[in-house]
Amino acid sequence: MLFSRKWLSDYVELPADPQEDQRRLTAVGLAVEGLEEREGDTLFDIDVTTNRPDCMNHLGIARELAVIYGRTLDRPQARLQEGAERVEDAAAVDIEDWEGCPRFVARVVRGVRIGPSPDWLRERLEAIGLRPINNVVDVTNFILWEMGQPLHAYDLAKLGGSRLLVRRAREGETLVTLDGAERKLDPGMLVIADAERAVGLAGVMGGADSEVTDATTDILIEGAHFNRKHVRATARGLGMHTDASHRFERGTDPELCLEAVSRAAALIAQIAGGTVLAGAIDRRRKNFPPVLQGRLDLGRLDAFAGASIPKEDAQRWLTGLGFEVKNGGGVWDVTVPSWRLFDFQPRPDGTVYEQDLFEEVLRHFGFDNIPAALPGLPGSDAPRTPRQILREKVRDHLAASGYAETVHFAFQSEEMDTAFPSLRPNSGSNTKPLRLANPLSDRYTVMRRSLVPNMVETARFNQRRGLPAVRLFEIATVFYESPGSDVPDQPEHLGLVCGGHVGNPWNRELDLDFFDLKGVVESLAGAVGVRLDFRPANLPGLLEGSAAELLRSGRPVGYLGRIAQEEGYPLFAAEIALAELEGGDVSLQVEASSRFPSIDADLTFTHSVDTPWAEIDRTIAELRPPDLVSWEMTVRYQGPGVPEGAANTTIHFLYNSPERSLTQEEVNERQLALTAELQRRFGWKG
């Protein structure tokens, strides 16, 4: 908003340097975004926040400057000379909707002569970019930018019955507004009407049928307070935004109506002639406006600020801003001025929050004067929870494995939701995802039940831009319906996606595949002290024969596999319920290596291709003979020489005793017994 420094100087004495005004106003929360010298005046471009409608006018800015510089605020006065005729004999005002219009003030001026405004008035308006229209309309605009009260002038002769009624619009009612547009009104809209039809949109714009023209001689000046929500709904519904609606939507001063109307009537009589009728029509709802009060504890203020604030300065700042202060020693009773009612929201008991009062003192004390120090916190911090420790360990391990963490929206499309496996069976309440009532787009219509779909999209986004490899992980919540509760179940999952190739022909080039991802999952499980088994499975969205379920104690806790739909290099994904990585044994034990020689043994046997290595591995652990230190699968082969439906697996065994050297005969005996049992359980039967 533009403000004229010359206009401001009518109300407060200002120093010679406008840049000092800029710095000081910005420091108290009224950011001056620019200065412009124009025809002997300085214009301030001030960003007035929505909670400060009291500063959307020159008098409000001058009030802040008066407090800043410790000067007196010269408030303009209405110097009225009223005639003998009473206003009630010339016009009437009724309010049908007290909620929408809790106060309405009107004055009448007879015998005006419509014409150009005097130079001083034209200069004031032109300085801030307003176009002068005529002396009556210019006065209403002047009062708006001087005091902040929107006014409207009606041609009294054009008002049916010389009467105004504040009511809701009727079904099918229309109004031609001052901009010449015909508006179709909804029944919920608040209007100003005469005895016959609507003549204005309350708080937004007047009607063309009752506007002031060169032929006007008698005018009725309206100064009202309209409910913010009603004005906002009307303006938005009709796609309108005016200087009046901008202020009414944010909350005007309900006690300013009479003062503003009286000053406007005095100025109009002064520059346009005419007689101001005696008295004013003032319709006000009972107990309006409310009185807001609060208590300001100076000790708590100092503790809150972390600085010692002089008591005399705090009282001077508050009273200068219009607050009524009853000095009761260390605790003051403070009454909020009417022009700040909508900035101070009351607590449930009707009093204002003391922090709001603190802010008024602190912004004039100067935030730069508050020492930069963290407040002291008694006691010690709470220990990290097991889940926090687990998250940190998982992040560190995956980052060390070359994976980058991603963060996605918690939404996805329904098509993506069903494209990949869910960690919960599709039964009961889990058959459908939670739909959003107001989705961002067609791509984000449901809450995610899996992390993989969004991660795959991110991987492909990087693929399309030439990234040779992707290794991503994410720890986040997914969402399932919770029967009997309005709050969904929100377990945490870990998702991983990888693909592409790393390195180069001169430095061990490697294509990332299923086993790279499997190795990362296994190493992560080892790092958190849990054992995960792998079981082949056919899962949606994953390539058949290249997918597996993850099991813990025989219970499915996740999956991994190759993405069936390919675009560029293959992608591999895994998802694990994070809670299933808890409770592992991460204790470290150091075992000294045996000083005696070890003996190797290899076994190749034929078994059904459906037999997973995890089952063979688990059986070896169960049958483990004495001094068997370790074993691993070295080859799994299918092809010529192997029966159809079968596979050859080669396993390497290592025997070693910490107490003595083993003999080959001892090892052979143990190995033959183990081999016989493996053949009996898994050997190919044809």
BELHUQUI-V467353 format. One line per field, one symbol per residue. psi: psi as a letter, one per 20 degrees, with the letter a starting at -180 (. if undefined). A space follows every 10 residues. Layout:
psi: ???
//
This chain:
psi: qppphhghih iqpqrhohhh ggghghhjjn ooiqqppolj rpppopnoqh jlhijkrhhg ghgghghgik rponpqqonq oqahpqhhih rqpqohnhgh niqppqqppq kqopaqqrgh ggggghhjjq pqfrhghhgh hghgighjop rppqohhiop jlqqporqqq pjqrporhji ppppqqhiqp qpqbihrpjq oojfqrqhhj qprhiphpqp pporpqpghg ggggghhjkq prhghhghhi oroiiigggg gghggghghg ijarppqprq poppqpkprq ppqrpoohgh gghghkqopp ghgghggghh ijpppookdi pqppppqhij hihnpqrhji rqphhhhggh ghhhhohiip qnqqqpoqaq qqqqqhgggg ggggggghgh jjqpqqprqj rrqhghhiir qqiqqmqcij hqrpqphmqh aiimiqpqiq hgghhggggh ghgijjphqp oqqporqrpq qopjqipqpm qqqpqqprra qqarhimmpp ppaghggghg gghgghhjkq ppqppqqoqp iqppikqqqp qokjppiarq appgoqobqq qpqqppohhi jrjrojqppp ppqqjqqrpq qqppqprqii oqhhggghgg hhjorqjogr qqphpoppbp ipqpjrqppp ppqppppihr pqqhgggggh hhgggghggg hiqpi.
//
